[in-house]
Structure formats: structure tokens, C-alpha cells
Amino acid sequence: MNTIKFVAFTIQSYSKLFIQLKEPKLMVSQFRFSVETHRLLTRSYSDFNPTKIIYNEYNKKDEEKLMELLKEPRYQALYDKCKIEMEFIKCITGKLPKTLRPCDWLHLLKLSSKGHRRSFLEFRWKVEKKEEHRKEKMELKHTLVKEPETDNDSLYGLHKNSLFHRIRDKQINHFYNSRLINAILYEPVIVFDLDYHKCMMPREQLNCAKQLLLSFSSNRSHNNPFNLYFCNVNKNSLIMETLHKMLPHLYDIDFPLNITSESYLEMFPKEKLVYLTPNANRIMTKYDPNLIYIIGAMVDKQNPKPLSFQKANAEKIRMMKFPLSEKLKWGTGSSKNLPLNQVLSILLDLRDTNDWKIAMDHVPKRKLREAREDSMRRLMTKRKLELENIKNTQ
């Protein structure tokens, strides 16, 4: 009986109410109090793409460079020669890209031999085919995806909204960048020396830019990231232009990365600097947080030279190297040169665990003796089976 009276009183009271919507409060006139509300903000879509904008800017810049270069008779003749070579490749092998960007033409005109030009065109053809296969797979995936059932409890009738908060890529980026900002304030410094762009071929500079991007990504996703510095930076170099295309916010004020054209000698005390080079005599035994380690941003696969050793020796900076031979059993013919991102990952884990065994897990297993021996065994067994099949068929 009491319940029925309460329901009747509630209905009678609310029938006399009228609700006034005001920003940002919901005012109920009869009871005269304000209630703060949480408004549901709909997701706004924008066609603003900073990556595309930066890419178009560099594309225009490369077009202007190409037009200026073709004004010289020597490069115009080489341009016509490349066109004839491309027609020949198209008739013989067909491994020719459908379109060439202005930066590709600039790279082609700087190559000295016909073999280098042919290998570069084949490389661009492979990249183009890879992108086409990726798009085909995405289209096939979209066609095979089935519509979810409507009677599922996790779906709603109105635009299929969910109670769960959606974590977007932008929010994840903000989270990781906030950790890097904290690292800039409190964590030890690691320096990348970008003063080797003149010593590398264009393909090596592109590879170096990718390794720097992977280094930034590995540092950002680590639990205890370093405070990274890019020193001796030339913004007009191919390395920085490629890196800017992949990271369009690279030169923004709030981007959590220290980029400077100054030398590390001008920014840090010399007694704290340690240059990591594979040609050093002194072996690094442990990570010292009071020291500032320098990594030479250089890729030298074709003609490895001790450039970092020579530079550190000329600047009279202490040099160290990782105990690669002492901690690992290397396979015959394996190169002990590590990519930049693997060097940084070793330093990150060494600082966290102070254990070389855990830190050396970043070295590729294919370079070690055990993996080499396993691959040789598999190759030998495969050849034995082939010989046995030949004998049986005879």
C-alpha cells in the first residue's frame, strides 16, 4: 500500500515539472537546484592529414630541384638515356614501376652506372607491387568480413554505440608522448650523432632514417625511456627529409624529441661523453647513468670504415664498445655491426636489468653460431634428399 502511494506521489509531482535545458546546467524549476551534466560529444571527422601535407610539400620541392637539374645539358642527356634504358627493361623483364616520383628521378640521375640504375628501378617495382598486394588483401578482407549479428548483447540499436570507452590512436600517442616529456625532464641522455650524412649513399641514408624512426619508437614504448638528442642535424639532408615525411610533427614545438644542429661538445661536458664505436679498444662492462653515450647515426653496409672511431679520436672523447664477442658466440661470416635501434634497445634493457644476457636478446639469432649451424644442417639434409630422389628416379 505504501509503495502504491509513493508511486502515485512521484507521478503527480513529476507531472507538474518542466525541464529547462541550459548550458552547462540542467535546471529543475520546482526543486530549485542545479545538476551538472556530462554531455555526449559526438566524434568529429576531419580530412586533415599532416603526413599527406608534408609529403606534398617535399614532392613540390623535389620537382623544383629536378627542373633546375634538367636545365644542365649533361643531366638532360642522362635523363633521356634513362628513359631509353627504362623502355628496354620494360620490353625484356617488365620489372619497371608504373610511376616514378621526382625524388626517384633525382636519385636515378645521381647513379653512375647502368647496373645501379637497373637495380634501383627493380627495387621501386618491388615496392610498388608490395603496395598493390597490400591493397588487394585489404579489399579482400573487407569483402570477407561478415556483418555482426544484431542480437548480440554488446551492440545497441542506435548507431551500434557501446558503453565502453574507445581508446583511439591519438590518445595512445598522447600517453606515450607524455612519458617522453617526463624522460626529457628526469631521465639520462642518449645522443645520436647525425653528422655522417655526407659519408653515406642515398639508399644508406634512407635506411638510416628508418632505423632512427625505429629507435624513437622503441624508446617511446619502453617503460623507462631515455632523453634522446639528435645532434649535428642538417634539416636539408635526405635523412631528415625522410624522417620528417614519416613523422610529420617532428619539428613541432611540443614534439618530445630534442633536435639541434649544434654539436654535443657544445651542449654537454666533455668528461661525461662516451662514444660507442665497434672499433674501440675499451669494452663496456656496465651502464653508468652519469655518462652520456653517443651513437653514430651511420649505415655503412657496402664499405664499412671506422669513421666514428676517427671522429671520436679527433675530438678526444672516450670510446667504448659492447662485449659482443665476450657475451655471444658468433657464426662464421657474421657481421657484428648492429642497427641503431638494436643498439638503443640494448642500452634500454641494460639500464633496466643490468644483465647483459637479457640485453643481448636484441641481437638477431641468425648471426649466432647455433642458428648458423642449424641452417647448415637443414641445408645438408635437403641436399641429401635431393640426391636420393635423383638416384631413385635413375
Buried (B, 14 or more C-beta within 10 A) or exposed (E): EEEEEEEEEEEEEEEEEEEEEEEEEEEBEEEEEEEEEEEEEEEEEEEEEEEEEBBEEBEEBBBEBBEEBBEEEEBEEBBEEBEEBBEEBEEEEEBBBEEBBBBBBBBBBBBEEEEBBBEBBBBBBEEBEEEEEEEEEEEEEEEEEEEEEEEEEEEEEEEEEEEEEEEEEEEEEEEBBEBBEEBBEEBBBBBBBBBBBEBBBBBBBBBBBBBBBBBBEBBBEBEEBBBBBBBBBBEEBBBBBBBBBBBBBBEEEEBBBBBBEEBBBEBBEEEBBBBBBBBBEEEBEEBBEEBBBBBBBBBBEEEEEBBBBEBBBEBEBBBBBBEBEEEBEBBEEBEEBBBBBBBBBBBBBBBBEEEBEEBBEBBEEEBBEEBBEEEEEEEEEEEEEEEEEEEEEE
